[in-house]
Amino acid sequence: MDTPDYLIIGGGTAGCILAARLSEDPARRVTLLEAGPEDRDVWIHIPAGYARLFASGKYDWAFATEPEPELNNRSIAWPRGRVLGGSGSINGLVFLRGSPHDYDRWAQAGARGWSHDDVLPAFRRIERWTGAPGGTRGTDGPISVSEPRGLSPGAAAFIAACEAMGFPRHRDINDGAIEGVAPIQMNVRNGRRSSTAQAYLRPARGRPNLRVMTGVTAQRLLIEGARAVGCVVRRADGSIAEMRARREVVVCAGAIATPKLLMLSGIGDGAALQALGIPVALHRPCVGQNLQDHFISRFGFRTRPAGTLNEITASRLRTAGMAARYALRRTGPMAVGATEATLFARVTPGAEEAEVQFQFINFSLTPGGGYVLPKHPGFMFNFGQCRPDSRGELRLRSADPDDKPVIRANYLSAPGDQHVMLAAARVARTLGRTAPFRDLVLEELAPLPEVASDEAMLDYIRGSGTTVYHPCGTCRMGSDAGAVVDPELRVRGVDGLRIADASVMPLVPSSNIQPAVMMVAERAADFVRVLA
């Protein structure tokens, strides 16, 4: 196992799929490297545990943006998973493919062979959908997908209010066009997180041709001539070693760590690398460019007693009851991730499809208090533009692999994004005041009712808006000479090297991006096996 056929760097959502799929061939040896630990923490597997994981930062790379000019120069925390399963082991478990047109736009942007018709078989191969049969759904894949078993009063009121405003009730938010309101779909199986680490990798770990190494951090790629042959790693004990691959190196380190690793290896903007003293292996200025993310704003409410997490966690007795319900039946609030219901809506005249995603959340937060829940009943919903025009960038801070990169998201830098967010805020304000949602609301806490003008609302959005954790696009896939990878995910100009993670997405999908990352990994496995 010292020199495998395939060396996979990054044991996150994509890396776990690649390791499982490529090791299905007993004639090929596969090694998977993950910087973080095994995913043994019990809170990883409890859906509601994501909040505790976020608050603790225990499995988090703790990235952050530089001060954002359009957000009152605030730095925005960007948590990324540092554990087997990656961000898929600590996220809010929302399972949404996005709009079918998202992938048609990828193809139109130069990612030939990535239209919706092209990627649909991979989406179907991923999932084990437990709901009503649909023409595009998979039923025997590794990842279990389901709707919550019972909605909270707030989530039910959110859906009913959306319908009262004229938005259609969606039968299946992952089957066809996304416009409309519906219960959220989650990657949960029997009340436990269905991550790629558990659903793909765990069953594969008994194979003698698969080696999984945790606590191993890639420092730079080994490039000999014009070919990637392995990487330099630091083990948990601090020792440095080289690891090589006979056939291919596949980087699955994510939208932040993947471009960082390429630049540390001399693949990036030549002048910028030389200024840091890094020898240039390949001048590829697009590495770290095209950074995209979903930016959100939140509306928070003080409510009547409505089964919110605020009131449950404020009482030891209710908390014990919630824990017992989960332990005995795997149901209740602990079996639900970040949100219970979602709405995709058009908010501006002439929009061709839904522009904004709204998500109901059955708790509220103390303003400025991080992840602290007030003791009074409360819930909130957030909203964000599906396909923002703003683009950011990622650069190295230094040649030291331990230094965090410079991240500039450039949120709201495109004037059109400000326009859409303001239009979405007007819809949000109406939604919050529409029955039966309004019947549960005692007080509008954020923004306050006096925030009424566009100027005041934009100030609120700038001062309180944040990421919803979907960075992508930093190693763009395409058919042009400037693209970092080609449509088969091969790094242009370097043989034996592919990238398979969110960094290759030319455009951010309209929704939460984890299923799209899974799809990219499934297709990457197909591309690699064709050459086997």
Buried (B, 14 or more C-beta within 10 A) or exposed (E): EEEBBBBBBBBBBBBBBBBBBBBBBEEBBBBBBBBBBBBEBEBBBBBBBBBBBBEEEBBBBEBEBBEBBBBEEBEBBBBBBBBBBBBBBBBBBBBBBBBBBBBBBBBBBBBBEBBBEBBBBBBBBBBBBBBEEBEBBBEEBBBBBBBBBEBBBBBBBBBBBBBEBEBEEBEBBBBBBBBBBBBBBBBBBEBBBBBBBBBBBBEBBEBEBBBBBBBBBBBBBBBEEEEBBBBBBBEEEEEEEEBBBBBBBBBBBBBBBBBBBBBBBBBBBBEBBEEBEBEBBBBBEBBBBBBBBBBBBBBBBBBEEBBBBBBBBBEEEBEEEBBEBBEEEBBBBBBBBBBBBBBBBBBEEEBEBBBBBBBBBBBBBBEEEEEEBBEBBBBBBBBBBBBBEBBBBBBBEBBEBEEBBBBBBBBBBBEEBBBBBBBBBEBBBEBBEBEBBBBBBEEBBBBEEEBEEEEEBBBBBBEBBBBBBBBBBBBBBBEEEEBBBBBBBBBBBBEBBBBBBBBBBBBBBBBBBBBBBBBBBBBBBBBBEEEE
